[in-house]
Amino acid sequence: MPAGSYILGSIRLVIFFIMAVFVGGAQAVVLAIPPLRKNYEEHIPMLFHSLACKIFGIEIEITGIRHDQHPVLFVANHSSYIDIPVLGSIVPGCFIAKAEVADWPMFGTLARLQRTIFVHRRREDVDNQRASMIDRVGDGLDLILFPEGTSSDGIGVLPFKSSLFSIASMALGSAEQRKQLTVQPVAIACNHLDGLPLGRDMRHVYSWYGDMDLFPHLWRLGRLGHTTVTVAFLDPIPASGTNRKRLAQQAEDAVREAVDLMNAGLPVPGYQGPDAAPDPASGPTSELATAKAA
């Protein structure tokens, strides 16, 4: 892999850290003042994520439309910490993350400023987590979850953990809200570097998984050019009347098919809204089957 530009990498990292200090400080002020919090709480994190993508040369292509009938639980595949600013720049909501993220240098602080919900596996923490989720949804925020539970190499999708979908019911305080909850699967894939296809041997440019160290990976990404990330908003799934295992499987199947299409360089039929007429001749399964047959 080319070493890239050390000058470009240095400039990007310096600008990013300066931006993080100023935008993070602004968010801390907003959270401390109720009138500001009500009007700007979700906008400053989206600004931060958008600026982070611009600084590191991450171009986002969007397929389909985001479901906007609150409350929504967005569930996406996960191959890199870069998925967070990518999704955070286009989805107004708060992330649900494993508890270890809170201890990451700098990034843990930034996550707390975005009111990220940190999931602990201790039984005694369940009530606090439920209260935090109800609080976020009550404030008009949607939730964003990576149900694989870890990051992958981006070539495929790991099984979705059905236990994490119990968050859907935990997040809502009333039976009426539970009836209204919608789960929208989201597929994310990075397939281009400077406009050229990103092959299997270059996946680690974007993907961060296994025992990779965070800051060396960020330094390497900063030295390179522009990466193109595609985000596909897929057909929403009503959560009411569906058990968590079936819900997890439906979401996983949708995301897996979409990621396979993306990696094959094929278009993904994203969600077009509740009034869009379905096209029986198109869809992830038929598109991919045609490609494999060819």
C-alpha positions as CSV (number, residue, x, y, z in Angstrom):
1,M,0.0,0.0,0.0
2,P,1.3,3.5,-0.9
3,A,2.6,5.5,2.1
4,G,0.6,8.5,1.1
5,S,1.5,12.1,2.0
6,Y,2.9,12.7,5.5
7,I,2.2,16.4,5.0
8,L,-1.4,15.8,4.2
9,G,-1.8,13.4,7.1
10,S,-0.2,15.9,9.6
11,I,-2.4,18.8,8.4
12,R,-5.6,16.7,8.6
13,L,-4.8,15.5,12.1
14,V,-4.0,18.9,13.4
15,I,-7.1,20.4,11.9
16,F,-9.2,17.6,13.2
17,F,-8.0,17.9,16.8
18,I,-8.5,21.7,16.8
19,M,-12.0,21.3,15.4
20,A,-12.8,18.6,18.0
21,V,-11.8,21.0,20.8
22,F,-13.9,23.9,19.6
23,V,-17.0,21.9,18.5
24,G,-16.8,19.7,21.5
25,G,-16.6,22.8,23.7
26,A,-19.6,24.3,22.0
27,Q,-21.6,21.1,22.6
28,A,-20.7,21.1,26.3
29,V,-22.0,24.7,26.6
30,V,-25.2,23.7,24.7
31,L,-25.9,20.7,27.0
32,A,-25.4,22.9,30.1
33,I,-28.0,25.5,29.0
34,P,-31.5,24.1,28.7
35,P,-32.8,26.6,26.0
36,L,-29.8,26.0,23.8
37,R,-30.0,22.2,24.4
38,K,-33.5,22.1,23.2
39,N,-32.7,23.8,19.9
40,Y,-29.1,22.8,19.1
41,E,-28.4,19.5,20.8
42,E,-28.6,17.4,17.7
43,H,-27.2,19.9,15.3
44,I,-23.7,20.4,16.7
45,P,-22.9,16.6,16.7
46,M,-24.0,16.4,13.1
47,L,-21.8,19.4,12.3
48,F,-18.9,17.7,14.0
49,H,-19.3,14.5,12.1
50,S,-19.7,16.4,8.8
51,L,-16.5,18.4,9.4
52,A,-14.7,15.2,10.4
53,C,-15.7,13.6,7.1
54,K,-14.6,16.6,5.1
55,I,-11.2,16.8,6.9
56,F,-10.4,13.2,6.2
57,G,-11.6,13.3,2.6
58,I,-14.6,11.0,3.1
59,E,-17.2,11.5,0.4
60,I,-20.6,10.1,1.2
61,E,-23.0,8.8,-1.5
62,I,-26.6,8.1,-0.2
63,T,-29.0,5.6,-1.7
64,G,-32.6,5.6,-0.5
65,I,-34.2,8.0,2.0
66,R,-34.1,8.1,5.8
67,H,-37.3,7.1,7.6
68,D,-38.4,10.2,9.5
69,Q,-41.3,9.1,11.6
70,H,-39.9,9.2,15.1
71,P,-39.0,7.0,16.9
72,V,-36.6,5.1,14.7
73,L,-33.9,2.6,15.5
74,F,-31.3,2.6,12.7
75,V,-29.3,-0.6,12.6
76,A,-26.2,-0.8,10.4
77,N,-23.3,-3.0,9.6
78,H,-20.0,-1.9,11.1
79,S,-16.5,-2.1,9.7
80,S,-14.8,1.0,11.0
81,Y,-14.9,3.8,13.5
82,I,-15.4,6.0,10.4
83,D,-18.9,4.6,10.2
84,I,-19.7,6.8,13.2
85,P,-19.0,10.2,11.5
86,V,-20.5,8.9,8.2
87,L,-23.8,8.0,9.8
88,G,-23.7,10.8,12.4
89,S,-23.4,13.4,9.6
90,I,-26.7,12.3,8.0
91,V,-28.8,10.9,10.9
92,P,-29.9,13.1,13.8
93,G,-29.7,10.7,16.7
94,C,-27.6,9.2,19.4
95,F,-25.4,6.1,19.2
96,I,-25.7,3.0,21.3
97,A,-22.1,1.8,22.0
98,K,-20.3,-0.8,24.1
99,A,-19.1,0.5,27.4
100,E,-15.4,0.3,26.5
101,V,-15.8,3.2,24.0
102,A,-16.3,5.6,27.0
103,D,-12.7,4.9,28.0
104,W,-11.2,5.7,24.6
105,P,-8.8,8.7,24.7
106,M,-10.6,11.8,23.4
107,F,-13.2,9.8,21.4
108,G,-14.8,8.7,24.7
109,T,-15.3,12.3,25.7
110,L,-16.7,13.2,22.3
111,A,-19.1,10.2,22.5
112,R,-20.4,11.4,25.9
113,L,-20.9,14.9,24.5
114,Q,-23.2,13.4,21.9
115,R,-25.1,11.6,24.7
116,T,-24.1,8.2,23.5
117,I,-25.7,5.4,25.4
118,F,-23.0,3.0,26.7
119,V,-24.3,-0.5,27.1
120,H,-22.9,-2.5,30.1
121,R,-23.5,-6.2,30.5
122,R,-24.0,-6.0,34.2
123,R,-27.5,-6.7,35.3
124,E,-27.5,-3.9,37.8
125,D,-26.9,-1.3,35.0
126,V,-30.0,-2.3,33.0
127,D,-32.4,0.1,34.7
128,N,-30.0,3.1,34.2
129,Q,-29.6,2.2,30.5
130,R,-33.3,1.9,30.0
131,A,-33.8,5.3,31.7
132,S,-31.2,6.8,29.4
133,M,-32.8,5.5,26.3
134,I,-36.3,6.6,27.3
135,D,-34.8,10.1,28.0
136,R,-33.2,10.3,24.5
137,V,-36.3,9.2,22.7
138,G,-38.4,11.6,24.8
139,D,-36.1,14.4,23.7
140,G,-36.9,13.6,20.1
141,L,-33.7,11.7,19.3
142,D,-33.6,8.5,17.3
143,L,-31.2,5.7,18.1
144,I,-28.3,4.3,16.1
145,L,-27.1,0.7,16.7
146,F,-24.4,-1.5,15.2
147,P,-25.9,-4.9,16.0
148,E,-22.9,-7.0,14.9
149,G,-21.4,-6.1,18.3
150,T,-18.0,-5.5,16.7
151,S,-16.4,-4.4,13.5
152,S,-15.6,-6.5,10.4
153,D,-13.3,-6.3,7.4
154,G,-16.2,-4.9,5.3
155,I,-16.2,-7.8,2.8
156,G,-19.2,-9.3,4.4
157,V,-21.7,-8.8,7.3
158,L,-21.3,-10.6,10.7
159,P,-24.5,-12.1,12.3
160,F,-26.6,-9.5,14.1
161,K,-27.0,-10.2,17.8
162,S,-30.6,-10.5,18.5
163,S,-30.0,-9.7,22.2
164,L,-29.2,-6.1,21.1
165,F,-32.6,-5.7,19.6
166,S,-34.1,-5.9,23.1
167,I,-32.9,-2.3,23.2
168,A,-35.8,-1.5,20.9
169,S,-38.3,-2.2,23.7
170,M,-36.1,-0.8,26.4
171,A,-35.8,2.5,24.6
172,L,-39.5,3.2,24.8
173,G,-41.5,4.0,27.9
174,S,-45.1,3.4,26.8
175,A,-46.9,0.7,24.9
176,E,-48.0,3.3,22.4
177,Q,-44.4,4.3,21.6
178,R,-43.5,0.6,21.2
179,K,-46.3,0.3,18.6
180,Q,-44.8,3.2,16.7
181,L,-41.2,2.1,16.7
182,T,-39.6,1.5,13.3
183,V,-36.4,-0.3,12.6
184,Q,-34.6,0.9,9.5
185,P,-31.7,-1.3,8.3
186,V,-28.7,0.7,6.9
187,A,-25.9,-0.7,4.7
188,I,-22.5,1.0,4.6
189,A,-19.6,0.1,2.3
190,C,-16.4,1.8,1.3
191,N,-15.4,0.8,-2.2
192,H,-13.4,3.6,-3.7
193,L,-10.1,5.4,-3.0
194,D,-9.5,8.5,-5.1
195,G,-12.2,7.2,-7.5
196,L,-10.6,3.8,-8.0
197,P,-12.1,0.5,-6.8
198,L,-10.9,-0.5,-3.3
199,G,-10.0,-4.2,-3.6
200,R,-9.8,-6.8,-0.9
201,D,-6.1,-6.2,-0.3
202,M,-6.9,-2.5,0.4
203,R,-9.9,-2.9,2.6
204,H,-7.9,-2.1,5.7
205,V,-7.5,1.5,4.5
206,Y,-11.1,2.0,5.7
207,S,-11.9,-1.0,7.8
208,W,-10.7,-1.2,11.4
209,Y,-11.1,-4.6,13.0
210,G,-9.3,-7.3,14.9
211,D,-6.3,-6.1,16.9
212,M,-5.6,-3.0,14.8
213,D,-4.6,0.1,16.9
214,L,-6.8,3.1,16.5
215,F,-4.3,6.0,16.1
216,P,-2.0,4.3,13.6
217,H,-5.0,3.5,11.5
218,L,-6.3,7.0,11.7
219,W,-2.8,8.3,10.7
220,R,-2.6,6.0,7.7
221,L,-6.1,7.1,6.6
222,G,-5.2,10.7,6.9
223,R,-2.2,10.4,4.7
224,L,-4.2,9.0,1.8
225,G,-6.6,10.7,-0.6
226,H,-10.4,10.7,-0.8
227,T,-12.4,7.6,0.1
228,T,-16.0,7.2,-1.1
229,V,-18.5,5.6,1.3
230,T,-21.9,4.5,0.1
231,V,-24.8,4.5,2.6
232,A,-28.0,2.8,1.7
233,F,-31.2,3.4,3.7
234,L,-33.3,0.2,3.2
235,D,-36.9,-0.6,3.7
236,P,-38.1,0.0,7.3
237,I,-39.4,-2.8,9.4
238,P,-42.2,-2.2,11.9
239,A,-41.1,-3.4,15.3
240,S,-44.5,-4.1,16.8
241,G,-45.7,-7.7,16.7
242,T,-42.2,-9.0,15.7
243,N,-40.0,-10.8,18.2
244,R,-36.4,-9.7,18.5
245,K,-34.9,-12.8,16.8
246,R,-37.0,-12.4,13.8
247,L,-36.4,-8.6,13.7
248,A,-32.7,-9.2,13.9
249,Q,-32.7,-11.7,11.1
250,Q,-34.9,-9.5,8.8
251,A,-32.5,-6.6,9.3
252,E,-29.4,-8.7,8.9
253,D,-30.7,-10.3,5.6
254,A,-31.5,-6.8,4.2
255,V,-28.1,-5.4,5.1
256,R,-26.2,-8.4,4.0
257,E,-27.8,-8.4,0.5
258,A,-27.2,-4.7,0.1
259,V,-23.5,-4.9,1.2
260,D,-23.0,-7.8,-1.3
261,L,-24.5,-5.6,-4.0
262,M,-22.3,-2.7,-3.1
263,N,-19.1,-4.9,-3.1
264,A,-20.1,-6.2,-6.5
265,G,-20.4,-2.7,-7.9
266,L,-24.2,-3.0,-8.4
267,P,-26.9,-0.5,-7.5
268,V,-28.9,-1.0,-4.3
269,P,-32.6,-0.3,-4.4
270,G,-33.0,1.9,-1.3
271,Y,-36.1,2.9,0.5
272,Q,-38.1,5.4,-1.5
273,G,-40.8,6.3,1.0
274,P,-44.1,4.9,2.0
275,D,-45.9,6.0,-1.1
276,A,-43.4,4.5,-3.6
277,A,-44.7,1.6,-5.7
278,P,-42.6,-1.5,-5.2
279,D,-40.9,-2.9,-8.3
280,P,-41.2,-6.7,-8.3
281,A,-38.4,-7.0,-10.9
282,S,-35.8,-5.4,-8.7
283,G,-34.4,-6.0,-5.3
284,P,-31.2,-7.1,-3.7
285,T,-31.7,-10.8,-4.1
286,S,-32.6,-10.6,-7.9
287,E,-29.8,-8.1,-8.7
288,L,-27.2,-10.2,-6.9
289,A,-28.4,-13.5,-8.4
290,T,-28.2,-11.9,-11.9
291,A,-24.6,-10.8,-11.2
292,K,-23.6,-14.2,-9.9
293,A,-25.2,-16.0,-12.9
294,A,-23.2,-13.7,-15.3
